[in-house]
Amino acid sequence: MNVEFINPFINALRNVLATMAQTELTPGKPSKKKDAVARGDVSGLIGMVGPQVKGSLSITFDETLALEIMHKMLGERPAKIDNEVTDMVGEITNMICGGAKNELAEKGYEFGMATPAVVSGKDHTISHQVDGPKIILPFNAPEGKAYMEICFDK
């Protein structure tokens, strides 16, 4: 996978959470992902299609981190993942993809974005509808972990 595709998503994730939720994420070591099982408790998934490339992005949060982000963004702290938390994860997914889309457009890569889907629960699965390698990037915050998965057909 082209590293030129990955960095805009990392930049967008860190920027969205720093700006919207005053949450700093420390990136871990990326690796290839071979299964579909999510590493966290709630995931946003969004597809991207353009003339040069097709891909998908997912962002998964540990429950503790998702609830903390909810608290920092909206001043509410639900006891567990609920519909408002899943809505927030969908919005964050959309903002990350939009930020990366803008950065990639400057490099000549255009694509449209689908509406994000959100899945939650222990050991839920993420199905990237793209034929290509999946890269998983772990991120650490004091409140928990986040995992970004990126899959492109090139």
KALIN-V496983 format. One record per backbone hydrogen bond with DSSP energy under -0.5 kcal/mol. NH is the residue of the N-H (numbers start at 1). CO is the residue of the C=O. If there is no record, write none. Layout:
nh:NH co:CO
nh:NH co:CO
This chain:
nh:5 co:2
nh:6 co:2
nh:7 co:3
nh:9 co:5
nh:9 co:6
nh:10 co:6
nh:11 co:7
nh:12 co:8
nh:13 co:9
nh:14 co:10
nh:15 co:11
nh:16 co:12
nh:17 co:13
nh:18 co:14
nh:19 co:15
nh:20 co:16
nh:21 co:17
nh:22 co:18
nh:23 co:17
nh:24 co:22
nh:26 co:140
nh:27 co:25
nh:28 co:138
nh:31 co:136
nh:33 co:134
nh:38 co:124
nh:41 co:61
nh:42 co:61
nh:43 co:119
nh:44 co:59
nh:45 co:117
nh:46 co:57
nh:48 co:55
nh:49 co:112
nh:50 co:53
nh:52 co:110
nh:55 co:48
nh:56 co:151
nh:57 co:46
nh:58 co:149
nh:59 co:44
nh:60 co:147
nh:61 co:42
nh:62 co:145
nh:66 co:62
nh:67 co:63
nh:68 co:64
nh:69 co:65
nh:70 co:66
nh:71 co:67
nh:72 co:68
nh:73 co:69
nh:74 co:70
nh:75 co:71
nh:76 co:70
nh:86 co:82
nh:87 co:83
nh:88 co:84
nh:89 co:85
nh:90 co:86
nh:91 co:87
nh:92 co:88
nh:93 co:89
nh:94 co:90
nh:95 co:91
nh:96 co:92
nh:97 co:93
nh:98 co:94
nh:99 co:95
nh:100 co:96
nh:101 co:97
nh:102 co:98
nh:103 co:99
nh:104 co:100
nh:105 co:101
nh:106 co:102
nh:107 co:104
nh:108 co:105
nh:109 co:104
nh:110 co:108
nh:112 co:49
nh:114 co:47
nh:117 co:45
nh:119 co:43
nh:121 co:41
nh:124 co:121
nh:126 co:36
nh:128 co:126
nh:129 co:127
nh:130 co:128
nh:132 co:130
nh:134 co:33
nh:135 co:133
nh:135 co:150
nh:136 co:31
nh:137 co:148
nh:138 co:136
nh:139 co:146
nh:140 co:26
nh:141 co:144
nh:144 co:141
nh:146 co:139
nh:147 co:60
nh:148 co:137
nh:149 co:58
nh:150 co:135
nh:151 co:56
nh:152 co:133
nh:153 co:54
